């Protein structure tokens, strides 16, 4: 098969093959050896070091909100790094204040913000808020969802309900009780007045883009209100327009006590945010938490450019309409390996009838499309929010041949 640029994607040879061998020699084995060595990008397309072209349908795991080399992001980052790249947390700077105020405005609520460098760090901040709150209130345990994912640090991993990545690093410092995702009755039974916090994703990303049943988050809000537990919404992957709203919890019409953000916020620059509302916004006091690089001027300038561009270019509505085109196109494909599609906006999973997602990912790469085998039977799609209808159509048109290659 050939890529959108006409290249045939073959074996590990050329410059890319050499880099892979060097990578394997130089790096720890936790990532294995990534399959593609990327050199540059433009819009929703990227090129590897051997000149092969791909349509980026994963966007750096829902990070590259504006695609690659977007002029607004390039200009904002270049201008800021030429003025001031770092201050530490000993001094403030204008971009962090402007960004915090902008996020509060988009949320329509006076939350208090902590900036970090990543999603797991944002969740670590939320974790510390909940621990301190729990100790003050005599609350002794947490509740999270089976198959949920909140990060790789020990605090965030404590709340992650995936045994395959969690169990080998225990025991953990807190008591976490896991319940089935989307089961409001199970959650109600698990959350008592001794529960410090409930950590949930508005849609489970690493579990295979699994949305909750209708009304679930309203039930979560009611359960937390009735018991006094903090409701933490992990929107690391789902926020900043990914589902067609600024924040995925806005689909449900509820506001959590703590919101965590990262990924798409910086459009490729590393930034995370933990936002506490009401009592959750005042738990941390001077000296309780910190980050040397968190909220640095360059990352904050990038985030402001992302938010400005999403608003100026109407990318929320675009994510809804183009996402619907992508979902409908996949749903219309009749193939024995494909069982359906789920998700919202430009955050979808193509569901398979067999555990062949890795093979589909590899075949898609050979055809010139980058996708992600997020689960053995689910292929994640999270392209840049700027992807256009023609690019979506090209993927949908090629997907049956990709499936046929795997099936054969």
C-alpha atoms as one frame of an Amber mdcrd trajectory, in Angstrom:
protein
   0.000   0.000   0.000   1.104   3.585  -0.576   0.874   6.566   1.710  -1.062
   9.777   0.967   2.208  10.994  -0.552   2.633   7.950  -2.789   5.305   6.147
  -0.786   5.236   2.434  -0.130   5.890   1.753   3.541   8.232  -1.149   3.899
  10.755  -2.719   6.254  13.079  -1.062   8.739  15.735   0.167   6.372  17.327
   3.465   5.423  17.851   6.288   7.896  14.852   5.231   9.984  16.185   1.727
  10.488  19.516   3.098  11.646  17.851   5.420  14.161  15.778   2.541  15.548
  18.909   0.495  16.167  20.534   3.473  17.895  17.379   4.079  19.959  17.313
   0.478  21.133  20.919   0.734  22.231  20.596   4.082  24.035  17.179   3.993
  25.744  15.541   2.038  28.536  13.168  -0.641  27.276   9.921   0.816  28.664
   8.728   2.051  25.229  10.089  -0.816  23.194  11.230   0.602  19.850   8.684
   3.020  18.328   7.735   2.052  14.755   8.274   5.405  13.003  11.071   7.986
  13.222   9.388  11.322  12.567  11.277  14.305  11.179   8.723  17.073  10.577
   5.044  17.876  10.347   2.675  20.322   8.703  -0.996  20.516   9.568  -2.275
  16.978  10.042   0.537  15.359   8.079   3.952  14.191   9.231   7.015  12.865
   7.429   9.559  10.359   8.678  13.314  10.621   8.267  13.134   8.648   5.013
  10.597  11.053   3.490   7.490   8.901   3.875   4.268  10.819   4.489   1.531
   9.933   6.986  -1.827  11.377   7.961  -1.637  11.820  11.732  -4.814  10.283
  13.175  -3.563  10.124  16.777  -2.176  13.648  17.307   0.497  12.660  19.799
  -2.190  10.951  21.942  -4.687  13.844  21.759  -1.955  16.451  22.322  -1.435
  18.198  18.969  -4.662  20.199  19.068  -3.626  22.514  16.222  -1.711  19.892
  14.287   1.938  20.457  13.443   3.753  23.757  12.848   0.590  25.840  13.194
   1.579  29.482  12.600  -0.165  30.727  15.751   1.694  28.247  17.955   5.032
  28.845  16.238   4.662  32.615  16.589   3.597  32.499  20.245   6.391  30.143
  21.316   9.061  31.949  19.293   8.063  35.357  20.631   7.942  34.196  24.241
  11.216  32.255  24.254  12.906  35.329  22.796  11.694  37.381  25.783  11.595
  35.073  28.821  11.727  31.270  28.862  11.868  30.490  32.571  11.313  32.106
  35.949  10.832  29.186  38.402   8.047  29.498  40.969   9.982  32.144  42.882
   8.660  34.804  40.512   5.447  35.285  38.567   5.021  36.211  34.925   2.158
  37.558  32.839   1.477  34.475  30.640   0.658  32.265  33.652  -1.765  34.817
  35.103  -3.464  35.347  31.747  -3.793  31.598  31.178  -5.214  30.920  34.647
  -7.772  33.679  34.162  -8.649  32.368  30.707  -9.278  28.842  32.003 -11.482
  30.183  34.807 -13.463  32.114  32.216 -13.953  29.074  29.974 -15.092  27.062
  32.995 -17.464  29.772  34.147 -16.359  29.213  37.742 -13.788  30.868  40.038
 -11.427  27.956  40.467  -7.873  28.207  41.751  -5.139  26.933  39.444  -1.865
  25.044  39.850   0.272  24.599  36.728   2.427  21.504  36.226   4.258  19.937
  33.273   2.128  16.883  32.539  -1.076  15.008  33.206   0.334  12.748  35.858
   1.684  15.808  37.701  -1.722  17.489  37.517  -3.268  14.371  39.025  -0.525
  14.240  41.640  -1.582  17.714  42.747  -5.233  16.607  42.893  -4.158  13.560
  44.876  -2.319  15.702  47.429  -5.305  18.028  47.788  -7.549  15.030  48.444
  -5.106  13.478  50.925  -4.848  16.694  52.924  -8.609  17.216  52.796  -9.194
  13.619  53.886  -6.838  13.891  56.854  -8.504  17.090  58.042 -11.960  15.518
  57.747 -11.101  12.067  59.072 -11.622  10.407  55.688  -9.540   7.316  55.065
  -9.966   6.002  51.516 -10.468   6.874  47.844 -12.698   5.496  45.089 -11.711
   5.153  41.428 -12.827   3.139  38.416 -11.713  -0.222  37.146  -9.599   0.188
  33.999  -9.203   3.894  34.716  -5.880   5.577  34.005  -4.526   8.591  35.895
  -0.761   8.492  35.381   2.516   6.735  36.160   3.788   8.428  39.321   3.108
   6.494  42.515   0.291   8.755  43.676  -1.471   8.772  40.298  -0.740   5.076
  39.799  -2.414   4.351  43.139  -5.648   5.580  41.544  -5.168   3.723  38.253
  -7.376   0.671  37.916  -5.282  -1.296  35.418  -3.653  -4.227  37.173  -1.167
  -4.792  34.341   0.620  -1.496  34.990  -0.253  -1.049  38.670   0.285  -4.216
  40.644   4.033  -4.635  40.173   4.693  -1.267  41.861   2.617  -1.780  45.034
   1.988  -1.553  47.886   0.586   1.953  47.582   0.332   4.690  50.208  -3.461
   5.042  50.132  -6.487   2.758  50.263  -8.258   2.892  46.882 -11.439   0.969
  46.179 -12.196   0.289  42.530 -15.711   0.081  41.097 -16.982  -0.679  37.570
 -16.958   2.436  35.401 -20.430   3.779  34.664 -22.161   1.804  37.433 -23.791
   4.480  39.602 -25.213   1.928  42.044 -21.774   0.421  42.678 -20.338   3.899
  43.171 -23.072   4.867  45.609 -22.398   1.744  47.657 -18.641   2.381  47.692
 -18.692   6.084  48.628 -19.416   6.823  52.284 -18.658   9.737  54.597 -15.232
   8.157  55.144 -14.312   8.573  51.455 -11.950  11.471  50.727 -12.370  11.652
  46.951 -13.703   9.985  43.819 -11.358  10.059  40.777 -12.995   9.487  37.374
 -12.475  10.249  33.687 -15.444  11.698  31.744 -14.579   9.041  29.171 -11.994
   6.352  29.868  -9.226   6.971  27.367  -6.669   4.218  27.871  -9.437   1.670
  28.425 -10.427   2.159  24.797 -12.339   5.483  24.649 -15.196   4.218  26.802
 -17.888   6.875  27.406 -20.138   6.704  30.475 -23.855   5.966  30.291 -26.108
   9.012  30.093 -26.590  10.682  33.459 -23.624   8.983  35.118 -21.695  12.128
  35.963 -24.786  13.791  37.402 -25.148  10.766  39.660 -21.470  11.057  40.631
 -21.989  14.704  41.543 -25.022  13.839  43.685 -23.185  10.995  45.457 -20.212
  13.220  46.286 -22.478  16.040  47.454 -24.401  13.729  49.769 -21.268  12.224
  51.366 -18.841  15.137  51.277 -16.301  13.326  49.110 -14.403  15.420  46.568
 -15.269  14.744  42.928 -12.126  14.797  40.773 -12.601  14.825  36.987  -9.485
  13.695  35.133  -9.718  15.518  31.794  -6.101  15.048  30.816  -7.127  13.548
  27.477 -10.718  14.723  27.036 -10.498  18.504  27.429  -9.601  21.473  25.210
 -12.118  20.755  22.462 -11.433  17.050  22.048 -15.113  16.087  22.451 -16.502
  19.243  20.837 -16.703  21.154  24.141 -13.950  22.984  25.976 -14.198  20.343
  28.706 -15.886  16.958  28.475 -17.723  17.360  31.785 -19.662  20.165  30.072
 -21.365  17.435  28.033 -22.904  16.310  31.339 -23.687  19.757  32.737 -21.831
  19.193  36.028 -18.836  20.841  37.685 -16.320  18.720  39.611 -14.539  19.847
  42.773 -11.179  19.333  41.083 -10.392  19.320  37.361  -7.111  18.112  35.877
  -5.866  19.067  32.402  -2.813  18.523  30.197  -2.250  17.032  26.706  -4.168
  19.264  24.273  -3.785  22.363  26.430  -0.259  23.090  25.201  -0.710  21.856
  21.645   2.615  19.999  21.921   4.328  22.010  24.648   4.389  20.297  28.071
   1.852  21.797  30.465  -0.656  20.428  32.957  -3.170  22.118  35.239  -5.020
  21.216  38.417  -7.994  23.469  39.147  -9.796  23.359  42.483 -13.254  24.810
  43.020 -14.758  25.943  46.303 -13.207  24.213  49.295 -10.878  22.186  47.053
  -9.269  25.379  45.798  -8.098  26.463  49.243  -6.733  23.210  50.717  -3.126
  23.737  49.645  -1.232  26.395  51.582   2.167  27.999  51.056   4.839  25.312
  50.821   2.430  22.387  50.360   3.261  21.801  46.701   5.414  23.166  43.904
   7.048  22.733  40.508  10.235  24.317  39.181   9.172  24.183  35.535   5.382
  24.098  35.926   3.602  26.931  34.164   6.750  28.242  32.537   6.254  31.263
  30.241   6.770  29.379  26.966   4.257  26.617  27.773   1.707  29.182  28.983
   2.140  31.246  25.810   1.597  28.080  23.778  -1.571  27.259  25.722  -2.952
  30.756  25.176  -2.294  30.390  21.438  -4.138  27.053  21.429  -7.172  28.491
  23.210  -7.231  31.619  21.036  -6.996  29.580  17.830  -9.695  27.106  18.844
 -12.017  30.015  19.541 -11.067  32.079  16.480 -11.297  29.181  14.026 -14.480
  27.661  15.477 -12.788  24.357  16.233 -15.312  23.219  18.865 -18.084  23.002
  16.291 -15.564  21.680  13.773 -14.619  18.841  16.155 -18.287  17.929  16.508
 -19.088  18.016  12.794 -15.914  16.419  11.430 -15.906  13.947  14.309 -19.436
  12.916  13.369 -18.316  12.466   9.757 -15.461  10.233  10.903 -17.667   8.191
  13.265 -20.440   7.802  10.688 -17.934   6.791   8.036 -16.457   4.059  10.208
 -19.897   2.885  11.328 -20.947   2.469   7.678 -18.063   0.096   6.896 -19.216
  -3.498   6.576 -16.304  -5.752   7.451 -16.139  -8.865   9.650 -13.212  -7.469
  11.665 -15.046  -4.227  12.537 -17.830  -4.241  15.137 -18.494  -0.510  15.498
 -17.223   2.824  16.756 -17.592   4.764  20.013 -16.592   8.111  21.465 -17.367
  11.796  21.018 -16.070  14.504  18.719 -12.554  13.798  17.498 -11.905  11.206
  20.183 -13.025   7.827  18.885 -12.246   4.122  18.954 -12.815   1.733  16.083
 -13.927  -1.505  17.726 -12.751  -4.865  16.432 -14.274  -8.331  16.634 -10.870
  -9.866  17.352  -7.763  -8.844  19.296  -5.950  -7.524  16.238  -5.566  -3.828
  17.033  -1.766  -4.020  16.867  -1.975  -5.546  13.395  -4.431  -2.832  12.324
  -2.065  -0.151  13.622   0.813  -1.654  11.635  -1.257  -2.011   8.464  -2.509
   1.566   8.813   1.078   2.757   9.108   1.984   0.925   5.900  -0.981   2.645
   4.240   0.172   6.057   5.431  -1.991   6.615   8.538  -0.892   6.813  12.173
  -3.395   5.301  14.618  -3.077   3.730  18.072  -3.844   0.198  19.259  -5.080
   1.385  22.648  -6.590  -1.998  23.560  -6.231  -5.421  21.887  -9.637  -4.939
  20.228  -9.813  -1.129  19.963  -7.990   1.344  17.707  -7.872   4.899  19.076
  -8.305   7.927  16.801  -7.548  11.405  18.172  -6.426  13.515  15.213  -5.643
  17.225  15.463  -8.740  19.395  15.828  -7.855  21.063  12.524  -8.267  17.889
  10.463 -10.496  18.574   7.466 -13.300  16.635   5.818 -11.143  15.516   2.892
  -8.519  14.058   5.220 -11.182  12.224   7.214 -12.670  10.897   3.983  -9.276
   9.609   2.852  -8.914   7.593   6.057 -12.454   6.203   5.905 -11.974   5.265
   2.257  -8.742   3.387   3.017  -9.811   1.745   6.292 -11.608  -1.216   4.634
  -8.417  -2.136   2.777  -6.442  -1.869   6.015  -8.894  -4.233   7.712  -8.810
  -6.589   4.744  -5.015  -6.779   4.861  -5.144  -7.732   8.534  -7.933 -10.220
   8.019  -6.051 -11.877   5.192
